[in-house]
Amino acid sequence: MPESESTTCAISGAGPAGVMLGLLLARAGVQVTVLEKHGDFLRDFRGDTVHPSTLQLLDELGLVEDLERIPHRNLTTLRMSTLTRTLVDADLRRFPSTRKYRHIAMIPQWDFLNLLVEHARRYPAFRLLMNAETLGPIEHGGAIRGLRYRDARGEHDLRAVLTVAADGRRSDLRRAAGMIPLDFGAPMDVLWLRVSRRPDDDEGGGLAGHIGKGEMAAAIDRGDYWQIAFLIPKGSYQEIRAQGLEGLRPRLARLLPFLADRVDEIDDWGKVAFLEVGVNRLRRWDRPGLLAIGDAAHTMSPIGGVGINLAVQDAVATANLLADPLHRAQADPARFDKTLNPRLVQRVQRRRMIPTVGTQFVQLLAQRRLVDRILDGEEPRMPAILSGERGRRLMSQLLMRIMVYGILPEHVRTPDRAGADASRSGVRQSTG
């Protein structure tokens, strides 16, 4: 028989959404258990772009100084060009100085998550279980009452007032709960690679996109290396693998001539990571007792590097709206036999739907008007009003404003009931 445990909020997935939500709820005195099926966060080529909207949230939590001690690179520019003209020329430094953060911090996601976990563990209400695989929801009386999980000790039932699916674009909990997203499609997939960077490289300090005949790549300055995103037509990965690295390297050298003398560093397919691109979202993010956030609620295109930041924004909105109701509920002895008011949970989707739909609209527009045409070997078209330098710059800055600062950015509104220096004793309940 599975061992029975309890918490107030059970979160499946220790990615940016799950860990941030766990931190904020524990900070507000809500007992929370975050489950992660892996043993660590060390997986390469995950989203590393920490945008100004997220930096502002970290500032509000007093974590920016800790983040600055992590080795990373700050990006300020985004440029995209063909062989003959520039299409996008955006610079965060052009934004008003009233904005405190005018750069993107390129931080390995494992370092970002470790920072959040380290801070969250200062709160006695926070619990993180690694190597804990979510098996499915616990359902009773027409509502989700927690989840089942497996670890090295066996299977467990974790009862909860609210269960949150934050386990990514292939969410096991979402699928087990019968929640199926709408798929909007994507014309491309992405190969992620890296080559060394030299101090005298001309294109440092930002992201440089290069468009050729039927192909496109972007080089991201990571300080001591270049991270390369090479866009390929949807479904063509196996064909490219069959052509071998000797077919891939010349294409990279042609698109990124300033790195042509270094593409030979890509000498093994183990140095190439494949990302299957998709754009989707749930019609409804909740069921009674269950809420999906982050990639589990909406998968974003890699365009703009917004995924990690929208996930964090979802977590902050969830905590702002539900921390107090959950804190009140955990004082009720009959809490596991009751259902948290669904109308309260649904406020999260209502709050986050505009930025989600708005951001996906921009991404889908870029996919149709730019990426799709490029991969078909056509010349990308821009409206005549944007063909001049001034129009191009205005468009670039507007896109940067939407994608980097975000639509309807959140701010931390939850109280710090426990205090960051509270004792780490207490709050580890198990029944059965």
C-alpha positions as CSV (number, residue, x, y, z in Angstrom):
1,M,0.0,0.0,0.0
2,P,1.4,3.4,-0.9
3,E,2.6,5.6,2.0
4,S,0.3,8.5,2.6
5,E,1.6,12.1,3.0
6,S,0.1,15.5,3.0
7,T,0.9,19.1,2.0
8,T,-1.1,22.2,1.2
9,C,0.1,22.6,-2.3
10,A,1.7,19.8,-4.4
11,I,3.7,21.0,-7.4
12,S,4.8,18.6,-10.0
13,G,8.0,19.9,-11.7
14,A,11.0,21.8,-10.4
15,G,11.5,24.1,-13.3
16,P,11.3,27.9,-13.2
17,A,7.5,27.9,-12.7
18,G,7.4,25.2,-10.1
19,V,10.4,26.4,-8.0
20,M,9.3,30.0,-8.1
21,L,5.8,29.1,-7.0
22,G,7.1,26.9,-4.3
23,L,9.4,29.7,-3.0
24,L,6.6,32.3,-2.9
25,L,4.1,30.0,-1.3
26,A,6.5,28.9,1.4
27,R,7.5,32.5,2.0
28,A,3.8,33.2,2.6
29,G,3.6,30.4,5.1
30,V,1.9,27.8,2.8
31,Q,3.1,24.3,3.2
32,V,4.4,23.3,-0.3
33,T,6.0,20.2,-1.8
34,V,7.8,20.4,-5.1
35,L,8.5,17.1,-6.9
36,E,11.2,16.7,-9.6
37,K,11.7,13.4,-11.4
38,H,15.4,14.0,-12.1
39,G,18.2,13.9,-9.5
40,D,19.6,17.4,-10.4
41,F,19.0,20.3,-12.7
42,L,22.1,19.7,-15.0
43,R,20.5,19.5,-18.4
44,D,22.1,21.6,-21.2
45,F,20.5,23.9,-23.7
46,R,17.5,24.7,-21.5
47,G,16.1,28.2,-21.5
48,D,18.9,30.5,-20.1
49,T,17.5,33.9,-20.9
50,V,16.6,35.8,-17.8
51,H,14.7,38.9,-19.0
52,P,14.4,42.3,-17.3
53,S,10.9,41.3,-16.1
54,T,12.4,38.3,-14.2
55,L,15.3,40.4,-13.0
56,Q,12.8,42.8,-11.5
57,L,11.1,40.0,-9.6
58,L,14.4,38.8,-8.3
59,D,15.1,42.3,-7.2
60,E,11.8,42.4,-5.3
61,L,12.8,39.2,-3.5
62,G,16.3,40.5,-2.7
63,L,18.1,38.0,-4.9
64,V,19.7,40.1,-7.5
65,E,23.0,40.4,-5.7
66,D,23.2,36.6,-5.3
67,L,22.4,36.3,-9.0
68,E,25.2,38.7,-10.0
69,R,27.7,36.5,-8.2
70,I,26.9,33.7,-10.6
71,P,29.1,33.8,-13.7
72,H,27.0,34.9,-16.7
73,R,26.8,37.2,-19.7
74,N,24.6,40.2,-20.1
75,L,23.1,40.8,-23.6
76,T,21.9,44.2,-24.7
77,T,21.5,43.9,-28.5
78,L,19.4,41.8,-30.9
79,R,20.2,42.0,-34.6
80,M,19.0,40.0,-37.5
81,S,20.2,40.4,-41.1
82,T,20.3,38.8,-44.5
83,L,23.4,39.0,-46.8
84,T,22.1,42.4,-48.1
85,R,20.1,44.2,-45.4
86,T,19.3,44.4,-41.7
87,L,15.8,43.3,-40.7
88,V,15.9,43.7,-36.9
89,D,18.1,46.1,-34.9
90,A,17.1,46.3,-31.3
91,D,19.1,47.6,-28.3
92,L,17.9,47.5,-24.7
93,R,20.2,50.4,-23.9
94,R,17.9,52.6,-26.0
95,F,15.0,52.2,-23.5
96,P,14.4,55.0,-21.0
97,S,16.8,55.0,-18.1
98,T,13.8,54.8,-15.8
99,R,13.8,51.1,-16.5
100,K,16.1,49.6,-13.9
101,Y,17.1,46.6,-16.0
102,R,18.1,47.1,-19.6
103,H,19.8,43.8,-20.4
104,I,19.1,40.1,-20.6
105,A,21.1,37.9,-18.2
106,M,22.3,34.7,-19.9
107,I,22.4,32.3,-16.9
108,P,22.6,28.5,-17.1
109,Q,19.2,27.3,-15.9
110,W,20.6,25.0,-13.3
111,D,22.3,27.9,-11.7
112,F,19.1,29.9,-11.8
113,L,17.1,27.1,-10.2
114,N,19.7,26.3,-7.6
115,L,19.6,30.0,-6.6
116,L,15.8,29.9,-6.1
117,V,16.0,26.5,-4.3
118,E,18.7,27.8,-1.9
119,H,16.5,30.7,-1.0
120,A,13.3,28.7,-0.8
121,R,14.9,26.2,1.7
122,R,15.3,29.0,4.2
123,Y,11.5,28.8,4.7
124,P,10.3,25.9,6.8
125,A,7.2,25.4,4.7
126,F,9.3,24.5,1.6
127,R,10.0,20.9,0.7
128,L,11.7,19.7,-2.5
129,L,11.8,16.0,-3.5
130,M,14.3,15.0,-6.2
131,N,14.1,11.7,-8.0
132,A,10.4,11.8,-7.4
133,E,8.4,10.8,-10.5
134,T,4.7,11.9,-10.6
135,L,2.5,9.0,-11.6
136,G,-0.9,10.8,-11.8
137,P,-3.5,12.7,-9.8
138,I,-5.5,11.5,-6.8
139,E,-9.1,12.0,-7.7
140,H,-12.1,11.8,-5.3
141,G,-15.5,13.3,-5.4
142,G,-15.0,14.9,-8.8
143,A,-11.9,16.8,-7.8
144,I,-8.1,16.4,-7.7
145,R,-7.0,15.7,-4.1
146,G,-3.2,15.5,-4.6
147,L,-1.0,13.2,-6.6
148,R,0.8,9.9,-6.6
149,Y,4.5,9.7,-7.0
150,R,7.4,7.1,-7.0
151,D,10.8,7.5,-5.5
152,A,13.6,5.1,-4.3
153,R,11.4,4.1,-1.3
154,G,8.4,3.1,-3.4
155,E,5.1,4.7,-4.3
156,H,3.4,7.5,-2.2
157,D,0.1,9.3,-2.1
158,L,0.6,13.0,-1.5
159,R,-2.7,14.7,-0.5
160,A,-3.0,18.4,-1.2
161,V,-5.5,21.2,-1.2
162,L,-4.2,22.3,-4.6
163,T,-2.1,20.3,-7.1
164,V,-0.1,22.2,-9.7
165,A,1.2,20.9,-13.0
166,A,4.4,22.7,-13.7
167,D,6.2,19.8,-15.3
168,G,6.9,21.2,-18.8
169,R,5.7,21.0,-22.3
170,R,5.2,17.2,-22.1
171,S,3.5,17.4,-18.7
172,D,2.7,13.9,-17.4
173,L,0.3,15.3,-14.8
174,R,-1.5,17.3,-17.4
175,R,-1.9,14.3,-19.7
176,A,-3.0,12.0,-16.8
177,A,-5.7,14.6,-15.9
178,G,-7.0,14.5,-19.4
179,M,-6.1,18.1,-20.3
180,I,-5.2,18.4,-24.0
181,P,-3.7,21.6,-25.4
182,L,-4.5,23.3,-28.7
183,D,-1.6,22.9,-31.1
184,F,-0.8,26.0,-33.3
185,G,2.1,24.3,-35.1
186,A,5.6,25.6,-36.0
187,P,7.5,25.5,-39.3
188,M,10.9,24.7,-37.7
189,D,12.8,22.8,-35.2
190,V,16.2,23.9,-33.7
191,L,19.6,22.4,-33.4
192,W,21.6,23.9,-30.4
193,L,25.4,23.9,-30.6
194,R,28.4,25.7,-29.2
195,V,31.8,26.8,-30.4
196,S,34.5,28.7,-28.6
197,R,34.6,32.5,-28.4
198,R,37.6,34.7,-28.8
199,P,38.2,38.1,-27.1
200,D,38.5,39.9,-30.5
201,D,35.2,38.5,-31.9
202,D,33.4,41.5,-33.5
203,E,29.8,40.5,-32.7
204,G,30.0,40.3,-29.0
205,G,27.5,41.6,-26.4
206,G,24.3,40.3,-27.9
207,L,22.4,38.0,-30.3
208,A,23.2,38.0,-34.0
209,G,20.8,36.3,-36.4
210,H,22.0,35.5,-39.9
211,I,19.6,34.6,-42.8
212,G,20.8,32.7,-45.9
213,K,19.0,31.0,-48.8
214,G,16.6,28.6,-47.1
215,E,18.4,28.6,-43.8
216,M,18.8,30.7,-40.7
217,A,21.1,30.7,-37.6
218,A,21.6,32.8,-34.5
219,A,24.8,33.2,-32.5
220,I,24.4,34.1,-28.8
221,D,27.4,35.6,-26.9
222,R,27.9,33.5,-23.8
223,G,31.2,35.0,-22.7
224,D,33.6,32.2,-23.3
225,Y,31.7,30.5,-26.0
226,W,29.0,31.1,-28.7
227,Q,25.7,29.3,-28.4
228,I,24.3,28.7,-31.8
229,A,20.7,28.1,-32.7
230,F,20.4,26.6,-36.2
231,L,16.8,26.5,-37.6
232,I,15.8,23.5,-39.6
233,P,12.5,22.7,-41.4
234,K,10.0,20.9,-39.2
235,G,10.6,17.1,-39.4
236,S,14.0,17.3,-41.2
237,Y,16.2,16.3,-38.3
238,Q,16.7,12.6,-39.3
239,E,17.6,13.8,-42.9
240,I,20.2,16.2,-41.5
241,R,21.6,13.4,-39.3
242,A,21.9,11.2,-42.3
243,Q,23.9,13.9,-44.1
244,G,26.4,13.9,-41.3
245,L,28.3,16.7,-39.5
246,E,30.4,17.1,-42.7
247,G,27.2,18.4,-44.3
248,L,26.1,20.5,-41.3
249,R,29.4,22.4,-40.6
250,P,29.7,24.1,-44.1
251,R,26.1,25.4,-43.7
252,L,27.0,26.9,-40.3
253,A,30.2,28.4,-41.7
254,R,28.3,30.0,-44.6
255,L,25.7,31.5,-42.3
256,L,28.1,32.6,-39.6
257,P,31.3,33.4,-41.4
258,F,33.0,35.0,-38.4
259,L,32.9,31.5,-36.8
260,A,33.9,29.5,-39.9
261,D,37.3,28.6,-38.5
262,R,35.7,27.1,-35.5
263,V,32.8,24.9,-36.8
264,D,35.2,21.9,-36.8
265,E,34.9,22.0,-33.0
266,I,31.5,20.3,-33.6
267,D,33.0,16.9,-34.2
268,D,30.4,14.6,-32.5
269,W,26.6,14.5,-32.6
270,G,26.7,14.4,-28.8
271,K,27.5,18.1,-29.1
272,V,24.3,18.8,-31.0
273,A,21.0,19.1,-29.0
274,F,17.7,18.8,-30.8
275,L,14.7,20.9,-29.8
276,E,11.3,20.0,-31.3
277,V,9.6,23.3,-31.5
278,G,5.9,23.6,-30.7
279,V,3.4,26.4,-29.8
280,N,0.3,25.4,-27.9
281,R,-1.9,26.3,-25.0
282,L,-4.7,24.8,-22.9
283,R,-8.2,26.1,-23.5
284,R,-8.7,25.7,-19.7
285,W,-5.8,25.7,-17.3
286,D,-7.7,24.1,-14.4
287,R,-9.8,21.3,-13.1
288,P,-11.3,21.3,-9.6
289,G,-8.2,21.0,-7.3
290,L,-5.7,21.2,-10.2
291,L,-3.9,24.1,-12.0
292,A,-1.5,24.0,-14.9
293,I,1.1,26.8,-15.3
294,G,4.2,27.5,-17.4
295,D,4.9,25.2,-20.3
296,A,2.3,22.8,-19.0
297,A,-0.3,25.4,-19.7
298,H,1.3,27.0,-22.8
299,T,4.3,25.9,-24.8
300,M,6.1,28.9,-26.4
301,S,8.3,29.1,-29.5
302,P,12.0,29.8,-28.8
303,I,11.5,33.1,-30.7
304,G,12.4,35.8,-28.1
305,G,13.5,33.4,-25.5
306,V,10.4,34.1,-23.5
307,G,9.5,30.6,-22.1
308,I,11.3,30.8,-18.8
309,N,10.1,34.3,-18.1
310,L,6.5,33.6,-18.8
311,A,6.7,30.6,-16.6
312,V,8.1,32.7,-13.8
313,Q,5.4,35.3,-14.3
314,D,2.7,32.6,-14.1
315,A,4.1,31.4,-10.8
316,V,4.1,35.0,-9.4
317,A,0.5,35.6,-10.5
318,T,-0.5,32.2,-9.0
319,A,1.1,33.0,-5.6
320,N,-0.4,36.5,-5.6
321,L,-3.9,35.2,-6.2
322,L,-3.9,32.0,-4.2
323,A,-1.4,32.3,-1.3
324,D,-3.9,33.8,1.1
325,P,-6.7,31.3,0.3
326,L,-4.3,28.4,0.6
327,H,-2.9,29.8,3.9
328,R,-6.5,29.9,5.3
329,A,-7.3,26.5,3.9
330,Q,-4.4,24.8,5.6
331,A,-5.9,25.7,9.0
332,D,-9.0,23.6,8.3
333,P,-8.8,20.0,9.6
334,A,-11.2,18.9,6.8
335,R,-9.2,20.6,4.1
336,F,-8.4,17.4,2.1
337,D,-12.1,16.6,1.8
338,K,-13.0,20.0,0.4
339,T,-12.2,21.6,-2.9
340,L,-10.5,25.0,-3.2
341,N,-13.0,27.4,-4.8
342,P,-12.5,26.8,-8.5
343,R,-13.4,30.4,-9.2
344,L,-10.3,31.5,-7.2
345,V,-8.1,29.1,-9.2
346,Q,-9.6,30.3,-12.5
347,R,-8.4,33.8,-11.8
348,V,-4.9,32.7,-12.6
349,Q,-5.8,31.9,-16.2
350,R,-7.8,35.1,-16.6
351,R,-4.9,37.1,-15.3
352,R,-2.3,35.4,-17.5
353,M,-4.3,34.8,-20.7
354,I,-3.6,38.2,-22.2
355,P,0.2,38.0,-22.0
356,T,0.1,34.4,-23.1
357,V,-2.1,34.9,-26.2
358,G,-0.4,38.2,-27.0
359,T,3.1,36.7,-26.9
360,Q,2.1,33.7,-28.9
361,F,0.5,35.9,-31.5
362,V,3.8,37.8,-32.0
363,Q,5.7,34.5,-32.2
364,L,3.2,32.9,-34.7
365,L,3.3,36.0,-36.8
366,A,7.1,35.9,-36.9
367,Q,7.0,32.2,-37.8
368,R,4.6,32.8,-40.7
369,R,6.0,36.0,-42.0
370,L,9.7,35.4,-41.4
371,V,10.8,31.8,-40.5
372,D,8.4,30.0,-42.8
373,R,9.4,32.1,-45.8
374,I,13.1,31.8,-45.1
375,L,13.1,28.0,-44.7
376,D,11.1,27.8,-48.0
377,G,14.0,29.7,-49.7
378,E,12.0,33.0,-50.1
379,E,13.1,36.5,-49.3
380,P,11.5,37.7,-46.1
381,R,9.0,40.6,-46.7
382,M,8.6,43.6,-44.4
383,P,5.8,46.2,-44.7
384,A,6.9,49.2,-46.7
385,I,6.5,51.5,-43.7
386,L,9.2,49.4,-41.9
387,S,11.7,49.2,-44.8
388,G,13.5,52.4,-43.8
389,E,16.0,52.7,-41.0
390,R,13.7,54.6,-38.7
391,G,10.8,52.3,-39.3
392,R,13.0,49.2,-38.8
393,R,14.3,50.6,-35.5
394,L,10.9,51.4,-34.2
395,M,9.6,48.0,-35.0
396,S,12.7,46.4,-33.5
397,Q,12.3,48.3,-30.2
398,L,8.5,47.5,-30.1
399,L,9.2,43.8,-30.5
400,M,11.9,44.0,-27.8
401,R,9.5,45.7,-25.5
402,I,6.9,43.0,-26.0
403,M,9.2,40.0,-25.8
404,V,11.7,41.1,-23.3
405,Y,9.8,43.3,-20.8
406,G,6.6,41.4,-21.4
407,I,2.9,42.1,-21.6
408,L,1.3,42.7,-18.2
409,P,4.5,42.0,-16.1
410,E,3.8,40.7,-12.5
411,H,5.2,41.9,-9.2
412,V,5.6,40.1,-5.9
413,R,2.5,40.8,-3.8
414,T,2.7,37.9,-1.4
415,P,3.7,38.5,2.3
416,D,6.8,37.1,3.9
417,R,5.1,35.5,6.8
418,A,7.9,33.2,7.9
419,G,10.9,35.5,7.3
420,A,13.9,34.4,5.2
421,D,16.0,33.6,8.3
422,A,13.3,31.4,9.9
423,S,14.3,28.1,11.4
424,R,14.3,25.3,8.9
425,S,12.6,23.0,11.4
426,G,8.9,22.0,11.3
427,V,6.5,21.4,8.4
428,R,7.2,17.8,7.4
429,Q,3.9,16.1,7.8
430,S,3.2,12.5,6.9
431,T,0.1,10.4,7.8
432,G,-0.8,6.8,7.3
